[in-house]
Amino acid sequence: MKKLALISMAVCLLVSCKKAIEDKKEEIILNAITNGQWYIYSFREGDIDLSNSFTPYTFQFYRDGKLSGFTTDTEDKGTWVGNVNTLSITTNFPDANDPIKKLNAEWKITNNTWDYVKAETTVQGKKNLLHLKKK
């Protein structure tokens, strides 16, 4: 009976440790995304380079899932959801016009560090490529 209790306690501790490690990973990633502002270094819609369309914009990701894309004159408000399991981020600017509405998608992260993210998505058969850098 004591062995069963010890085994049960050990399993509970292992599960708790694994959950704590996952929570810590998510916290580190969340801090990397939300601490600082981002800009779009490049954006390709299929074969078309639309990077210059995003030049005036800066982006701020907030811990509560809100997202702002702003210039000196305007602000487009949206939302974001990250998924560490699928290495993806979904962004939505419901009231935005071009070029910001082109960001409305689930983006698969293909490469990243603390100060840049490369991601891709497919919209209407075209692969879109996004490269964000931290200011």
N, C-alpha and C positions, 0 to 999 in steps of 0.2 A: 504494500500500500504506500509506504514511504517512497519507494522507487517511482511509482506512478505519479505521485505528487511532485517529486523532483523533476521528472521528465516534463510534466505539464507546466511547471514553473519555467523550465528552460525554454520550452517552445514559446511560451508567452513573452519571455524576455527577447528571444530572437525576433519574433514578429514585431514587438515594440521597437527594437533597435532598427529594423528595416524601415519601418514607418517613419521613425525619427530621421533617418538618413535621407529618405525620399523628401520629407518636409524641408530639410535643410537645403537639398539641391534646388527645390522649387523656390525657396527664399533667396538663394544666391542668384538664380536666373531672374527672378522678379526685380531684385535690386539692380542688376545690370541693365535691365530694360527701362526701368522707371527713373533711375538716377541720371539725369542729363537729357539733353535734347538731341534729336536726330535730324538728318537731312537726306534727301534722296540723291545719291551720287550718280546712279544711272537707273533708267527704266526703259525696257524694251518691250514693245507689244508686237510679238511676232518678229518681223524683220525691220520694224520701224523704231528708231531711237526717239523716245519722247522725253529724254532726260531734261532738256532745257525747259520744258513745260513745268517742271517741278522746282526749278531754281529758286523762286521766291519763297518757297515753303520751308518751315521748320515744324517738326513733330514732337509732341510730348505725350508719352504714355504714362498713365496714372495707375496707381495700385488698385484702385476700385474698378478697373476695367474701362475707364473713359480714355478717350484719345482726342487730341486736338491737332489739327493741321492749320498753321497760321502763317500769315504774311504780316507786313507792317500795317495793312489795311483791313484784313479779313480774318475770320476764324471759322473753320469747318469743324464741327463736333461729331465725334463718332465713338465707337466702342472697339475693344479688342479682347480676344481670348487666346491665351497661349496653351499649348498642349505639349508637355515635355515627353509624353509617351510616343507621340507621332511626329515630334519635332516640327510642329506647325504653329502658325498664328493666323487667326481669322480676324480680319478688320472689316468694319462697316461704317461708312459715312452716309447715313440715310438721306440727308438733304443736300448732299454735295453735287456740284457740277464737275465737268472735266476741268482739270485732269484728276482731281482728287477721287472722283467716283471710280476711277480705274483701279483704285486700291481695294475696292470691295471684293474680297475673295478669301479663300483659305489658301495661305501661302505655305508651301513646304520649304523649310529651312534647309539649304544645301551646304552652307558653310557659315561659320560665325566665330567671332572672338568677342572680347568685352566691348570693342568699339566699332564693330561692323557686322552686318548681317547680309548674306546673300540668300535669296529665296526665289521660288518659281511657282507659277500656277498656270493652268490651262483654261482659257476662256474661249468658247466657240471655236475650238480646234486650234487656237493659236497659243503658243507658249509665251507667257509673259515672264520677264526676268526683272528682279528688283534687287538693288544694292543700296542698303542704308549705311550711313556712317554717323558716328556720334560726333557732335560739335565739340 
